[in-house]
Amino acid sequence: EWAEINIAWMIRTLHCMHTLASVQKQRYGTSVASQEKQILEMRANNSRVDSFEWNAAHLKLGEMQSQEVIENFTLLFLESMEMDDNSEDFFVRNEPCPWEYSKELLL
C-alpha cells in the first residue's frame, strides 16, 4: 500500500539529516582520507590488528564514512528537487525554533 508523503516535510527532514551528519563529521577533527592514511601508517608500523588503537581507528573511520554517505545522499537528493525557495513550506531554520512555537506541542 502506498503512503502519501508530504514533500515539504521530507525536504525539511533531509535538510536536518544533512546538517546533523555534517556537524557530526566535523567533530572528528579529521577527514576520511586522513583517517585512512593513519590506519595504513599503523599497519606499516606493524601495529597489532587486534589492539584497542587499531579497532578504535577502524571504528572511527567507519563512523566518518557513514556520516559522509548520509551527507552526500541528502545533498544529492536536495539538489535534484525542484522547489520554490520562497515558499514557507520549504523554509528550514538554521537555529532551533523559538520555545513559544514548540511549547504547545510538547506540553
VOLOKOL-521902 format. One record per residue: residue in three letters; x, y, z of N, C-alpha, C in turn. Coordinates in pm, whole numbers, plus 50000, padded with zeros to 5 digits. Example, Ala and Ser with C-alpha at 12.3 -4.5 7.8 and 13.67 -1.06 7.14 Angstrom:
ALA513194943150780512304955050780513204967050780/SER512854977550708513674989450714512905000350787/
end
This chain:
GLU500844988250000500005000050000500885012450000/TRP500525022149920501305034449909500875044450015/ALA501825050850074501535061350171501755074750104/GLU500915084050137501085097450083502165104550163/ILE503125110250093504245116950159504175131850132/ASN504275139450237504315153950225505735157850183/ILE505885162850062507195166050007507905176650091/ALA507195186650136507825197150217508395191250346/TRP507645182150408508125175650531509385167450501/MET509375160250390510515151950354511755160650327/ILE511575171850259512705180750230513275186650358/ARG512425190950450512925196250579513655185250657/THR513145173150652513795162050721515185159350662/LEU515285159550529516575157350465517555168650496/HIS517055181050506517915192150546518485189650686/CYS517625185250776518075182450913519095171050915/MET518835160450839519775149350833521125153950779/HIS521105162150676522345167250617523115175450719/THR522425184150790523075192550891523665184151002/LEU522895174651053523385166151162524605157951119/ALA524575152350999525705144450950526935153350933/SER526755165250879527885174350858528525178550989/VAL527685182051086528205186351217528935174951285/GLN528355163151282528995151551347530325148451281/LYS530385148951149531625145951079532715156151115/GLN532345168751131533305179151168533855177051308/ARG533075171051395533515168851533534695159251544/TYR534915151051442536035141751446537375148851432/GLY537365160851373538595168551363539585163351261/THR539145154751173540005149251068539125145550949/SER539745142050839538995138050721539045122850704/VAL538185117650619538185103350590539545099250533/ALA540075107250441541375104050380542485103850485/SER542465113150579543485113350685543355101250777/GLN542125097450806541915085850891542375073150821/GLU542095072050692542575060550615544105060150615/LYS544725071650598546185072450599546745068050734/GLN546075072250843546525068250977546475053150993/ILE545435046950943545315032350953546415025550872/LEU546675030750753547755024950671549115026550739/GLU549325037950805550585040150877550695030650997/MET549565028351064549575018951176549975005051127/ARG549435001251012549734988050957551204987250914/ALA551694998050853553094998350809554044997650928/ASN553625002651042554455002351163554224989551243/ASN553624979551177553364966551240552524967351366/SER551574976551365550644977451477549804964751481/ARG549524959951599548734947751614547304950351567/VAL546794941351484545444943251430544354940251533/ASP544724934551646543734931851750543874941551868/SER544604952551846544814962051956543624971651966/PHE543514977852080542484987852103542614999352003/GLU543845003951980544085015151889543645011951747/TRP543964999751703543594995351568542074994851552/ASN541404988951650539944988051645539295001851653/ALA539825010551739539285024051752539445031851621/ALA540595030451556540825037451430539855032851323/HIS539595019651317538655014451218537225018451250/LEU536875018451376535535022651416535305037351379/LYS536285045751409536195060051375536045061851225/LEU536835054451146536755055351001535365051350952/GLY534845040551005533505036050964532425046150997/GLU532515052351114531545062551151531655074651058/MET532875078651028533075090150940532565087250799/GLN532805075150751532315071450617530795071150614/SER530175066350721528715066050729528145080150727/GLN528765089050804528305103050806528465109350668/GLU529545106150600529775111650466528735106450366/VAL528365093850377527335088250289526015095450311/ILE525625097350436524365104450467524435118750415/GLU525555125350440525725139150395525605140150242/ASN526295131350171526285131850024524925127649966/PHE524295117650024522975113149977521955124349991/THR521905130450108520895140850130521165152950041/LEU522435156550024522755167849938522375164949794/LEU522685153149746522335149249609520825149649589/PHE520085144349684518625144149674518075158349675/LEU518555166649768518055180249779518365188449653/GLU519545186349597519895193649475519055189149356/SER518535177049359517735171949247516275176449256/MET515865181349370514475185449390514225199149329/GLU513065200649268512635213649220511705219349325/MET512135230349387511305236149491511375251349483/ASP510335257549528510245272049532510935276849659/ASP512105283049644512865287449761512125297849844/ASN511155304349786510405314649859509195309049932/SER508915296349913507745290349976508015287450124/GLU507035290650208507145287850352507235272850377/ASP506675264850287506685250350305508095244750309/PHE509015251350241510385246250230511365254050317/PHE510865262550404511735270450490512375261450596/VAL513695262450608514425254550707515235264350791/ARG515055263450923515765272351015517205267751034/ASN518085277451058519455274251094519605272651245/GLU518665277651318518635276751464517355269551505/PRO517315263951626516075257451671514905267351674/CYS513705262051662512515270551670512465277251806/PRO511925289351811511735295751941510815287252029/TRP511055287452158510285279452253508795282052240/GLU508415294452215506985297852205506295289852095/TYR507015286651989506425279151878506255264451912/SER507055259352001507095244952029506385240752156/LYS506265249652253505795245352385504405239152383/GLU503515243952297502175238052291502215223652241/LEU503185220652157503305207052104503875197552209/LEU504675202952301505385194652397504725193652534/LEU503885203152565503245203152698501895196852697/
end
